Amino acid sequence: MISISVVSHGQADLVGKVLADLARFPDSPSFEVILTKNIPEQLPFSMGHFLYPIKVLENSSPKGFGTNHNSAFQLAEGEFFCVLNPDIRMPASPFNLLLETLERQQAAVIAPTVLSPAGEVEDSIRRFPTPLTLAGKMLGWGDGRYSFSVGDEAFAVDWVGGMFMLFRAEDYKRVGGFDEGFFLYYEDVDICARLWKSGRRVLACPKVRVIHDARRDSRNNLRYMRWHVASMIRFLGKHWLRLPNTDEM
């Protein structure tokens, strides 16, 4: 079974859409949804409307990305744990091929290709950031993303974006889940680095596609930008000069 963790930040309309997407895939492996309300909100639908189990967590005050998903993991009963943003749309079931590939290649986590609503490949599959590559990104020299085509075979990557990550639950538990010292950014980069350091692989699966209506808050909101910069500094302090060489593993 897959335990799917979805966190709502007052996004009832998006939550309703992602839950409806999941209901359209009767041939998917069995799953449960753990829905976290990060702020108090009324949902315009009944949990009984869906034919799969839904557990609800309600926060009295907002918590960070990693804290929310770690709390959901405590309720998870599946042998696989999926972190899923509510703004992800799934034109077809992503789970069968992702699970098959994860099992066949014996990896810890796998992610699909993430497309924008316009059909462009997003920057969710990248190499680990370093001071040099971050400086290059600011100068327009590239953002460290891998070069691949939609439909390519699965391949090992440094890290995958947190909008859709499918973990083997035992590996998520083994590394202690997300580092809650990060509040909103770099949790995904950090957990992938720790998985690689533990001897486990991270995969991208270009044959599976989902759509993400990305909201780049850190580009136009000072508070989000501060969180982004603080997380970047925390990540570099924790891992720089100690990043795993994934090309040799």
Contacts in CASP RR format, 6 or more apart in sequence:
PFRMAT RR
TARGET T0000
AUTHOR 0000-0000-0000
METHOD contacts of the structure
MODEL  1
MISISVVSHGQADLVGKVLADLARFPDSPSFEVILTKNIPEQLPFSMGHF
LYPIKVLENSSPKGFGTNHNSAFQLAEGEFFCVLNPDIRMPASPFNLLLE
TLERQQAAVIAPTVLSPAGEVEDSIRRFPTPLTLAGKMLGWGDGRYSFSV
GDEAFAVDWVGGMFMLFRAEDYKRVGGFDEGFFLYYEDVDICARLWKSGR
RVLACPKVRVIHDARRDSRNNLRYMRWHVASMIRFLGKHWLRLPNTDEM
1 29 0 8 1.000
1 30 0 8 1.000
1 31 0 8 1.000
1 32 0 8 1.000
1 77 0 8 1.000
1 78 0 8 1.000
1 79 0 8 1.000
1 80 0 8 1.000
2 29 0 8 1.000
2 30 0 8 1.000
2 31 0 8 1.000
2 32 0 8 1.000
2 78 0 8 1.000
2 80 0 8 1.000
2 81 0 8 1.000
2 82 0 8 1.000
2 95 0 8 1.000
2 99 0 8 1.000
2 166 0 8 1.000
3 31 0 8 1.000
3 32 0 8 1.000
3 34 0 8 1.000
3 72 0 8 1.000
3 73 0 8 1.000
3 75 0 8 1.000
3 76 0 8 1.000
3 77 0 8 1.000
3 78 0 8 1.000
3 80 0 8 1.000
3 81 0 8 1.000
3 82 0 8 1.000
3 169 0 8 1.000
4 22 0 8 1.000
4 31 0 8 1.000
4 32 0 8 1.000
4 33 0 8 1.000
4 34 0 8 1.000
4 82 0 8 1.000
4 84 0 8 1.000
5 34 0 8 1.000
5 36 0 8 1.000
5 68 0 8 1.000
5 69 0 8 1.000
5 72 0 8 1.000
5 73 0 8 1.000
5 76 0 8 1.000
5 81 0 8 1.000
5 82 0 8 1.000
5 83 0 8 1.000
5 84 0 8 1.000
6 15 0 8 1.000
6 18 0 8 1.000
6 19 0 8 1.000
6 33 0 8 1.000
6 34 0 8 1.000
6 35 0 8 1.000
6 36 0 8 1.000
6 84 0 8 1.000
6 85 0 8 1.000
6 86 0 8 1.000
7 35 0 8 1.000
7 36 0 8 1.000
7 38 0 8 1.000
7 65 0 8 1.000
7 68 0 8 1.000
7 69 0 8 1.000
7 72 0 8 1.000
7 85 0 8 1.000
7 86 0 8 1.000
8 14 0 8 1.000
8 15 0 8 1.000
8 35 0 8 1.000
8 36 0 8 1.000
8 37 0 8 1.000
8 38 0 8 1.000
8 41 0 8 1.000
8 43 0 8 1.000
8 86 0 8 1.000
9 38 0 8 1.000
9 39 0 8 1.000
9 62 0 8 1.000
10 37 0 8 1.000
10 38 0 8 1.000
10 39 0 8 1.000
10 41 0 8 1.000
11 86 0 8 1.000
11 87 0 8 1.000
12 41 0 8 1.000
12 42 0 8 1.000
12 43 0 8 1.000
12 44 0 8 1.000
13 44 0 8 1.000
14 86 0 8 1.000
14 87 0 8 1.000
15 35 0 8 1.000
15 43 0 8 1.000
15 86 0 8 1.000
16 43 0 8 1.000
16 44 0 8 1.000
16 45 0 8 1.000
16 86 0 8 1.000
17 86 0 8 1.000
17 89 0 8 1.000
18 84 0 8 1.000
18 85 0 8 1.000
18 86 0 8 1.000
18 87 0 8 1.000
18 88 0 8 1.000
18 89 0 8 1.000
18 90 0 8 1.000
19 33 0 8 1.000
19 35 0 8 1.000
19 45 0 8 1.000
19 50 0 8 1.000
19 54 0 8 1.000
21 89 0 8 1.000
21 90 0 8 1.000
22 28 0 8 1.000
22 31 0 8 1.000
22 33 0 8 1.000
22 50 0 8 1.000
22 52 0 8 1.000
22 90 0 8 1.000
23 50 0 8 1.000
23 51 0 8 1.000
23 52 0 8 1.000
24 93 0 8 1.000
25 90 0 8 1.000
25 92 0 8 1.000
25 93 0 8 1.000
25 95 0 8 1.000
27 93 0 8 1.000
27 96 0 8 1.000
28 93 0 8 1.000
28 95 0 8 1.000
28 96 0 8 1.000
29 95 0 8 1.000
29 96 0 8 1.000
29 99 0 8 1.000
30 52 0 8 1.000
31 52 0 8 1.000
31 82 0 8 1.000
31 95 0 8 1.000
32 52 0 8 1.000
32 53 0 8 1.000
32 54 0 8 1.000
32 55 0 8 1.000
32 76 0 8 1.000
32 77 0 8 1.000
32 78 0 8 1.000
33 50 0 8 1.000
33 52 0 8 1.000
33 53 0 8 1.000
33 54 0 8 1.000
33 55 0 8 1.000
34 54 0 8 1.000
34 55 0 8 1.000
34 57 0 8 1.000
34 72 0 8 1.000
34 75 0 8 1.000
34 76 0 8 1.000
35 54 0 8 1.000
35 55 0 8 1.000
35 56 0 8 1.000
35 57 0 8 1.000
36 56 0 8 1.000
36 57 0 8 1.000
36 58 0 8 1.000
36 59 0 8 1.000
36 68 0 8 1.000
36 71 0 8 1.000
36 72 0 8 1.000
37 43 0 8 1.000
37 56 0 8 1.000
37 57 0 8 1.000
37 58 0 8 1.000
37 59 0 8 1.000
38 59 0 8 1.000
38 62 0 8 1.000
38 63 0 8 1.000
38 64 0 8 1.000
38 68 0 8 1.000
39 59 0 8 1.000
39 62 0 8 1.000
40 58 0 8 1.000
40 60 0 8 1.000
47 54 0 8 1.000
47 56 0 8 1.000
48 54 0 8 1.000
55 75 0 8 1.000
57 68 0 8 1.000
57 71 0 8 1.000
57 72 0 8 1.000
57 75 0 8 1.000
59 68 0 8 1.000
63 71 0 8 1.000
64 180 0 8 1.000
64 183 0 8 1.000
64 184 0 8 1.000
65 162 0 8 1.000
65 178 0 8 1.000
65 182 0 8 1.000
65 183 0 8 1.000
65 184 0 8 1.000
65 187 0 8 1.000
66 177 0 8 1.000
66 178 0 8 1.000
66 179 0 8 1.000
66 180 0 8 1.000
66 182 0 8 1.000
66 187 0 8 1.000
67 178 0 8 1.000
67 180 0 8 1.000
69 83 0 8 1.000
69 177 0 8 1.000
69 178 0 8 1.000
70 176 0 8 1.000
70 177 0 8 1.000
70 178 0 8 1.000
70 180 0 8 1.000
73 81 0 8 1.000
73 169 0 8 1.000
73 172 0 8 1.000
73 173 0 8 1.000
73 177 0 8 1.000
76 169 0 8 1.000
78 169 0 8 1.000
79 168 0 8 1.000
79 169 0 8 1.000
79 170 0 8 1.000
80 99 0 8 1.000
80 102 0 8 1.000
80 166 0 8 1.000
80 167 0 8 1.000
80 168 0 8 1.000
80 169 0 8 1.000
81 166 0 8 1.000
81 167 0 8 1.000
81 168 0 8 1.000
81 169 0 8 1.000
81 172 0 8 1.000
82 95 0 8 1.000
82 164 0 8 1.000
82 165 0 8 1.000
82 166 0 8 1.000
82 167 0 8 1.000
83 162 0 8 1.000
83 164 0 8 1.000
83 165 0 8 1.000
83 167 0 8 1.000
84 163 0 8 1.000
84 164 0 8 1.000
85 162 0 8 1.000
85 163 0 8 1.000
85 164 0 8 1.000
85 212 0 8 1.000
87 163 0 8 1.000
87 212 0 8 1.000
87 213 0 8 1.000
87 214 0 8 1.000
87 215 0 8 1.000
88 114 0 8 1.000
88 163 0 8 1.000
88 164 0 8 1.000
88 210 0 8 1.000
88 211 0 8 1.000
88 212 0 8 1.000
89 210 0 8 1.000
89 211 0 8 1.000
89 212 0 8 1.000
89 213 0 8 1.000
90 210 0 8 1.000
90 211 0 8 1.000
91 209 0 8 1.000
91 210 0 8 1.000
91 211 0 8 1.000
94 112 0 8 1.000
94 164 0 8 1.000
94 208 0 8 1.000
94 209 0 8 1.000
94 210 0 8 1.000
95 166 0 8 1.000
97 205 0 8 1.000
97 207 0 8 1.000
97 208 0 8 1.000
98 110 0 8 1.000
98 112 0 8 1.000
98 166 0 8 1.000
98 205 0 8 1.000
98 208 0 8 1.000
99 166 0 8 1.000
101 107 0 8 1.000
101 110 0 8 1.000
101 154 0 8 1.000
101 203 0 8 1.000
101 205 0 8 1.000
102 109 0 8 1.000
102 110 0 8 1.000
102 166 0 8 1.000
102 168 0 8 1.000
102 203 0 8 1.000
105 154 0 8 1.000
105 201 0 8 1.000
105 203 0 8 1.000
106 201 0 8 1.000
107 156 0 8 1.000
107 168 0 8 1.000
107 200 0 8 1.000
107 201 0 8 1.000
107 202 0 8 1.000
107 203 0 8 1.000
108 167 0 8 1.000
108 168 0 8 1.000
108 171 0 8 1.000
108 172 0 8 1.000
108 195 0 8 1.000
108 198 0 8 1.000
108 200 0 8 1.000
108 201 0 8 1.000
108 202 0 8 1.000
109 160 0 8 1.000
109 165 0 8 1.000
109 166 0 8 1.000
109 167 0 8 1.000
109 168 0 8 1.000
109 171 0 8 1.000
109 172 0 8 1.000
109 191 0 8 1.000
109 192 0 8 1.000
109 195 0 8 1.000
109 202 0 8 1.000
109 203 0 8 1.000
110 154 0 8 1.000
110 160 0 8 1.000
110 165 0 8 1.000
110 166 0 8 1.000
110 202 0 8 1.000
110 203 0 8 1.000
110 204 0 8 1.000
110 205 0 8 1.000
111 124 0 8 1.000
111 125 0 8 1.000
111 160 0 8 1.000
111 161 0 8 1.000
111 162 0 8 1.000
111 164 0 8 1.000
111 165 0 8 1.000
111 166 0 8 1.000
111 203 0 8 1.000
111 204 0 8 1.000
111 205 0 8 1.000
112 164 0 8 1.000
112 204 0 8 1.000
112 205 0 8 1.000
112 206 0 8 1.000
112 208 0 8 1.000
112 209 0 8 1.000
112 210 0 8 1.000
113 121 0 8 1.000
113 125 0 8 1.000
113 150 0 8 1.000
113 151 0 8 1.000
113 204 0 8 1.000
113 205 0 8 1.000
113 206 0 8 1.000
113 207 0 8 1.000
113 208 0 8 1.000
113 209 0 8 1.000
113 210 0 8 1.000
114 121 0 8 1.000
114 122 0 8 1.000
114 124 0 8 1.000
114 125 0 8 1.000
114 161 0 8 1.000
114 163 0 8 1.000
114 164 0 8 1.000
114 209 0 8 1.000
114 210 0 8 1.000
114 211 0 8 1.000
114 212 0 8 1.000
115 121 0 8 1.000
115 122 0 8 1.000
115 150 0 8 1.000
115 209 0 8 1.000
115 210 0 8 1.000
115 211 0 8 1.000
115 212 0 8 1.000
116 122 0 8 1.000
116 211 0 8 1.000
116 212 0 8 1.000
116 213 0 8 1.000
116 214 0 8 1.000
117 211 0 8 1.000
117 213 0 8 1.000
119 211 0 8 1.000
121 150 0 8 1.000
122 212 0 8 1.000
122 214 0 8 1.000
123 143 0 8 1.000
123 144 0 8 1.000
123 145 0 8 1.000
124 160 0 8 1.000
124 161 0 8 1.000
124 162 0 8 1.000
124 163 0 8 1.000
124 164 0 8 1.000
124 212 0 8 1.000
125 145 0 8 1.000
125 146 0 8 1.000
125 148 0 8 1.000
125 157 0 8 1.000
125 159 0 8 1.000
125 160 0 8 1.000
125 161 0 8 1.000
125 204 0 8 1.000
126 143 0 8 1.000
126 144 0 8 1.000
126 145 0 8 1.000
126 146 0 8 1.000
126 157 0 8 1.000
126 158 0 8 1.000
126 159 0 8 1.000
127 133 0 8 1.000
127 144 0 8 1.000
127 145 0 8 1.000
127 146 0 8 1.000
127 157 0 8 1.000
127 158 0 8 1.000
127 159 0 8 1.000
128 158 0 8 1.000
128 159 0 8 1.000
128 189 0 8 1.000
128 193 0 8 1.000
128 239 0 8 1.000
128 243 0 8 1.000
129 137 0 8 1.000
129 144 0 8 1.000
129 189 0 8 1.000
129 232 0 8 1.000
129 235 0 8 1.000
129 236 0 8 1.000
130 236 0 8 1.000
130 240 0 8 1.000
130 243 0 8 1.000
131 236 0 8 1.000
131 240 0 8 1.000
133 144 0 8 1.000
134 232 0 8 1.000
136 142 0 8 1.000
137 143 0 8 1.000
137 144 0 8 1.000
146 155 0 8 1.000
146 157 0 8 1.000
146 204 0 8 1.000
148 155 0 8 1.000
148 204 0 8 1.000
148 206 0 8 1.000
149 206 0 8 1.000
150 206 0 8 1.000
150 209 0 8 1.000
151 206 0 8 1.000
151 207 0 8 1.000
152 206 0 8 1.000
152 207 0 8 1.000
153 206 0 8 1.000
153 207 0 8 1.000
154 203 0 8 1.000
154 204 0 8 1.000
154 205 0 8 1.000
154 206 0 8 1.000
154 207 0 8 1.000
155 203 0 8 1.000
155 204 0 8 1.000
155 206 0 8 1.000
156 201 0 8 1.000
156 202 0 8 1.000
156 203 0 8 1.000
156 246 0 8 1.000
156 249 0 8 1.000
157 202 0 8 1.000
157 203 0 8 1.000
157 204 0 8 1.000
157 246 0 8 1.000
158 192 0 8 1.000
158 193 0 8 1.000
158 196 0 8 1.000
158 202 0 8 1.000
158 246 0 8 1.000
159 188 0 8 1.000
159 189 0 8 1.000
159 192 0 8 1.000
159 193 0 8 1.000
159 202 0 8 1.000
160 188 0 8 1.000
160 192 0 8 1.000
160 202 0 8 1.000
160 203 0 8 1.000
160 204 0 8 1.000
161 188 0 8 1.000
161 189 0 8 1.000
162 187 0 8 1.000
162 188 0 8 1.000
163 212 0 8 1.000
163 214 0 8 1.000
164 210 0 8 1.000
164 212 0 8 1.000
165 188 0 8 1.000
171 195 0 8 1.000
171 198 0 8 1.000
171 200 0 8 1.000
172 191 0 8 1.000
174 198 0 8 1.000
174 200 0 8 1.000
175 191 0 8 1.000
175 194 0 8 1.000
175 195 0 8 1.000
175 198 0 8 1.000
177 191 0 8 1.000
178 187 0 8 1.000
178 190 0 8 1.000
178 191 0 8 1.000
179 187 0 8 1.000
179 190 0 8 1.000
179 191 0 8 1.000
179 194 0 8 1.000
179 238 0 8 1.000
181 234 0 8 1.000
182 190 0 8 1.000
182 231 0 8 1.000
182 234 0 8 1.000
182 235 0 8 1.000
183 227 0 8 1.000
183 230 0 8 1.000
183 231 0 8 1.000
184 224 0 8 1.000
184 227 0 8 1.000
184 228 0 8 1.000
184 231 0 8 1.000
185 218 0 8 1.000
185 227 0 8 1.000
185 228 0 8 1.000
185 231 0 8 1.000
185 232 0 8 1.000
186 231 0 8 1.000
186 232 0 8 1.000
186 234 0 8 1.000
186 235 0 8 1.000
187 231 0 8 1.000
189 235 0 8 1.000
190 235 0 8 1.000
190 238 0 8 1.000
190 239 0 8 1.000
192 202 0 8 1.000
193 239 0 8 1.000
193 243 0 8 1.000
193 244 0 8 1.000
195 201 0 8 1.000
195 202 0 8 1.000
196 202 0 8 1.000
196 244 0 8 1.000
196 246 0 8 1.000
196 249 0 8 1.000
197 244 0 8 1.000
199 249 0 8 1.000
201 249 0 8 1.000
202 246 0 8 1.000
217 224 0 8 1.000
218 224 0 8 1.000
218 225 0 8 1.000
218 227 0 8 1.000
218 228 0 8 1.000
219 225 0 8 1.000
END
